[in-house]
Amino acid sequence: DAKTTQPPSMDCAEGRAANLPCNHSTISGNEYVYWYRQIHSQGPQYIIHGLKNNETNEMASLIITEDRKSSTLILPHATLRDTAVYYCIVRVKGQGAQKLVFGQGTRLTINP
Amino acid sequence: GAVVSQHPSRVICKSGTSVKIECRSLDFQATTMFWYRQFPKQSLMLMATSNEGSKATYEQGVEKDKFLINHASLTLSTLTVTSAHPEDSSFYICSAEGRADTQYFGPGTRLTVL
């Protein structure tokens, strides 16, 4: 079973920031939070990951609460091409390749 | 970097035939690759873990004799669906672990069994 909980769907206006929440209240100290997205009929695309500090890259920002029980993925200026299912996954790093357990994700729709 | 390819992207076959899907890591080596299956409107479900030079590890409920996995090199894993039936029609996706313990996914293969 997935160790994360996400809202099933969200809407956001084009050009606005999209904030996608994720709860991972049972996360372990050595587990990282990873975000992927899947555009229709494509393989998942890696977005960002973090342990406890906030992270930012060219695609998004990841905000992790101090207790690490939840996080928020932020797409600062959403475009229509950001419409996809977003998956929040927790996993351990540094112990070799590990399988990812996908939940149902959040279906984000960007509206013009 | 960290590109994973799959071939074919789409395949249609008759019931009872076998289909082979290739997964390649193009710019990195991967001792471990993963195979997932996704049915319409559902999430990805892990089928098996493919280990270079050894036997694959299958998830519970996945028939190893039906879904044959071969990981002959550090850049290639293959999934063969043997004696395919309409219920095997699905979207098959592979992934490989690249830099910084991050998994990268292939574009997927749409299998339709008539």
Interface residues (C-beta under 8 A of the other chain):
Chain A: Y34 Y36 Q38 S41 Q42 G43 P44 Q45 Y46 H49 Y87 K93 G94 G96 A97 K99 L100 V101 F102 G103 Q104 G105
Chain B: A2 V4 Q6 A30 T31 T32 F34 Y36 S43 L44 M45 L46 T49 F91 I93 S95 A96 E97 A100 D101 T102 Q103 Y104 F105 G106 P107 G108 R110
